[in-house]
Amino acid sequence: MNPGPDTFPDTATVRRFIAGDRQAFDEIYSSLASPVLAFLAARSKTLQNAEDVSQDVWNQVWKKRESFDGTHIKGWIFQIARNRLIDHARSSKRQERISLEDGHDIAERIDPGASIQREEELNAFRDCVESVGGVFVEAVVRTQIAGESPQELAKQQGVARATIDTRVSRGKQQLRDCMEQKKT
Amino acid sequence: MTVRIITIPDDQTQWPGWLEQQLVGSHLRDLIEELRIVNGLDSSFQANKPLGEILTEKQLAVIAQSGLGNIRLPVIQQLLSNPKTLLDLQEHVLINGGSYWRNVPVDSQLKTSVERVRSKLATSRGNDELSQRPTSVDGKPSTTKRPSLAWVASVAAILLIGVFVWRMQPHSSGHILGTPGLLANNTSSSAEYLERIASAGETWFQEDRSEAPKLMALLEDTSHDCQILIDARHDALTPEERDWFVTKCRKWKGEFDATLASLKSGTITVETARSQSDLTMTKLVAALRSGPTA
């Protein structure tokens, strides 16, 4: 992949879009729908919810094109996405806490109970973390996530470096197996 | 279910690519929840470091431009230890990311969702078009595509003929919105009438606006034309439509006049003036095509 400046949507496409050109809108959708949906999915309870908000966002993008000043279309569309997320959260009877942090951050707190199914999955995952537990999960978390080197951990725990590698590998496998069992 | 953190590659050199895919994919929320569990974090996320403490402005710029490949592993591990920062990082790369990020593969669920939303939009848009779009003489919805060559040629021919009656038209002066016959009440619908003015407005973009004197002259003519539109009877429109249209015209005239005044006084450059007036004309065309019901 070659790094380079993002030149799309280009000025001409944006101008056509503001003027009401549906094809230009479709081009912008093709270019930005995926990042917008990823943004919404990370801040919605389910992907289905994110889809609903996304549809709303793109309808707003079309309707509000006249008020768009023509600069930084990505920022403009993401601002609409942010606003629609807030509106949807407000209108939802579910208790999802959404707040703005410096006018920038929307999902201040992510509720683990995103959906019943997801809640069950997370509970299963918690159980597995506990049941696998001990040195195995610790090795996974400390070396793979917390950033400690396997050598450091080995030294602290008075074991060989190879032991830590084995614990990491077995920890991941046991978590995987545990989750498979929960699924069945 | 797929547990996201188990998908972390054993080979740490693959972590940047793996995390990039999480950031642009549909499961970032899942990953964050799982990281919270294994990290034993409080649900409030209050213990998290802000993104700015983990990544410098320079690093953020590098990431936006060329991904996580140039970021050291301990930094990526810090991000995973502070899950909330992944939301901030995601927002950063999605909004400010360059072409690199458009090429990061996304998961199939996200792709499917994008297509599903596209279908829903097409359906709802189709309904809107049937109820709102201007219709052509034959009753079919008119398109908003850019004018075809044949269409431009037809308009050119009409303009040539129009020169003959140019001075016979009291409402026609200037040369963008003052096209001869533009305001004649010979259309089958108000939508067609507004579309005709919108099409005339689009010719703005064919005018030479490269130098200040030319742009000033064009703005003066267009302002004059707007005044004609404000004063005209618009027999093709209902009283409500006329009120809407005149209100809009006053607004656009105000914008053209303000740009002209700024350009004349030297407070803005010709480039800025062109950009501002292009935007006003773009809005004018879009509003006329959407009509008062939009």
HADDOCK unambig.tbl for C-alpha pairs under 7 A between the chains (distance, minus, plus):
assign (segid A and resid 1 and name CA) (segid B and resid 100 and name CA) 6.34 0.50 0.50
assign (segid A and resid 1 and name CA) (segid B and resid 103 and name CA) 6.98 0.50 0.50
assign (segid A and resid 2 and name CA) (segid B and resid 100 and name CA) 6.34 0.50 0.50
assign (segid A and resid 3 and name CA) (segid B and resid 65 and name CA) 6.09 0.50 0.50
assign (segid A and resid 3 and name CA) (segid B and resid 66 and name CA) 5.05 0.50 0.50
assign (segid A and resid 3 and name CA) (segid B and resid 99 and name CA) 6.43 0.50 0.50
assign (segid A and resid 3 and name CA) (segid B and resid 100 and name CA) 4.98 0.50 0.50
assign (segid A and resid 4 and name CA) (segid B and resid 65 and name CA) 6.53 0.50 0.50
assign (segid A and resid 4 and name CA) (segid B and resid 98 and name CA) 6.21 0.50 0.50
assign (segid A and resid 4 and name CA) (segid B and resid 99 and name CA) 5.70 0.50 0.50
assign (segid A and resid 4 and name CA) (segid B and resid 100 and name CA) 6.59 0.50 0.50
assign (segid A and resid 5 and name CA) (segid B and resid 98 and name CA) 5.09 0.50 0.50
assign (segid A and resid 5 and name CA) (segid B and resid 99 and name CA) 5.86 0.50 0.50
assign (segid A and resid 6 and name CA) (segid B and resid 98 and name CA) 4.31 0.50 0.50
assign (segid A and resid 6 and name CA) (segid B and resid 99 and name CA) 4.52 0.50 0.50
assign (segid A and resid 18 and name CA) (segid B and resid 282 and name CA) 6.48 0.50 0.50
assign (segid A and resid 18 and name CA) (segid B and resid 283 and name CA) 6.85 0.50 0.50
assign (segid A and resid 18 and name CA) (segid B and resid 286 and name CA) 6.52 0.50 0.50
assign (segid A and resid 19 and name CA) (segid B and resid 282 and name CA) 5.25 0.50 0.50
assign (segid A and resid 19 and name CA) (segid B and resid 283 and name CA) 6.46 0.50 0.50
assign (segid A and resid 19 and name CA) (segid B and resid 285 and name CA) 5.91 0.50 0.50
assign (segid A and resid 19 and name CA) (segid B and resid 286 and name CA) 4.37 0.50 0.50
assign (segid A and resid 20 and name CA) (segid B and resid 144 and name CA) 6.49 0.50 0.50
assign (segid A and resid 20 and name CA) (segid B and resid 286 and name CA) 5.28 0.50 0.50
assign (segid A and resid 21 and name CA) (segid B and resid 144 and name CA) 5.19 0.50 0.50
assign (segid A and resid 21 and name CA) (segid B and resid 145 and name CA) 5.87 0.50 0.50
assign (segid A and resid 22 and name CA) (segid B and resid 144 and name CA) 6.79 0.50 0.50
assign (segid A and resid 33 and name CA) (segid B and resid 114 and name CA) 6.30 0.50 0.50
assign (segid A and resid 34 and name CA) (segid B and resid 110 and name CA) 6.97 0.50 0.50
assign (segid A and resid 34 and name CA) (segid B and resid 114 and name CA) 6.20 0.50 0.50
assign (segid A and resid 35 and name CA) (segid B and resid 24 and name CA) 6.29 0.50 0.50
assign (segid A and resid 35 and name CA) (segid B and resid 94 and name CA) 5.81 0.50 0.50
assign (segid A and resid 38 and name CA) (segid B and resid 24 and name CA) 5.77 0.50 0.50
assign (segid A and resid 38 and name CA) (segid B and resid 25 and name CA) 5.57 0.50 0.50
assign (segid A and resid 38 and name CA) (segid B and resid 26 and name CA) 5.27 0.50 0.50
assign (segid A and resid 39 and name CA) (segid B and resid 91 and name CA) 6.83 0.50 0.50
assign (segid A and resid 41 and name CA) (segid B and resid 26 and name CA) 5.80 0.50 0.50
assign (segid A and resid 42 and name CA) (segid B and resid 26 and name CA) 6.96 0.50 0.50
assign (segid A and resid 42 and name CA) (segid B and resid 27 and name CA) 6.97 0.50 0.50
assign (segid A and resid 42 and name CA) (segid B and resid 28 and name CA) 5.49 0.50 0.50
assign (segid A and resid 42 and name CA) (segid B and resid 29 and name CA) 4.62 0.50 0.50
assign (segid A and resid 51 and name CA) (segid B and resid 113 and name CA) 6.58 0.50 0.50
assign (segid A and resid 51 and name CA) (segid B and resid 117 and name CA) 6.48 0.50 0.50
assign (segid A and resid 55 and name CA) (segid B and resid 117 and name CA) 5.80 0.50 0.50
assign (segid A and resid 55 and name CA) (segid B and resid 121 and name CA) 6.60 0.50 0.50
assign (segid A and resid 66 and name CA) (segid B and resid 283 and name CA) 5.34 0.50 0.50
assign (segid A and resid 66 and name CA) (segid B and resid 286 and name CA) 6.61 0.50 0.50
assign (segid A and resid 74 and name CA) (segid B and resid 95 and name CA) 5.97 0.50 0.50
assign (segid A and resid 75 and name CA) (segid B and resid 95 and name CA) 6.13 0.50 0.50
assign (segid A and resid 109 and name CA) (segid B and resid 44 and name CA) 5.88 0.50 0.50
assign (segid A and resid 109 and name CA) (segid B and resid 45 and name CA) 6.83 0.50 0.50
assign (segid A and resid 112 and name CA) (segid B and resid 33 and name CA) 6.65 0.50 0.50
assign (segid A and resid 126 and name CA) (segid B and resid 37 and name CA) 6.70 0.50 0.50
assign (segid A and resid 141 and name CA) (segid B and resid 38 and name CA) 6.77 0.50 0.50
assign (segid A and resid 145 and name CA) (segid B and resid 77 and name CA) 5.04 0.50 0.50
assign (segid A and resid 145 and name CA) (segid B and resid 80 and name CA) 5.60 0.50 0.50
assign (segid A and resid 145 and name CA) (segid B and resid 81 and name CA) 5.82 0.50 0.50
assign (segid A and resid 146 and name CA) (segid B and resid 77 and name CA) 5.63 0.50 0.50
assign (segid A and resid 146 and name CA) (segid B and resid 78 and name CA) 6.36 0.50 0.50
assign (segid A and resid 146 and name CA) (segid B and resid 81 and name CA) 5.45 0.50 0.50
assign (segid A and resid 147 and name CA) (segid B and resid 74 and name CA) 5.45 0.50 0.50
assign (segid A and resid 147 and name CA) (segid B and resid 77 and name CA) 4.94 0.50 0.50
assign (segid A and resid 147 and name CA) (segid B and resid 78 and name CA) 6.66 0.50 0.50
assign (segid A and resid 172 and name CA) (segid B and resid 6 and name CA) 6.04 0.50 0.50
assign (segid A and resid 176 and name CA) (segid B and resid 6 and name CA) 6.96 0.50 0.50
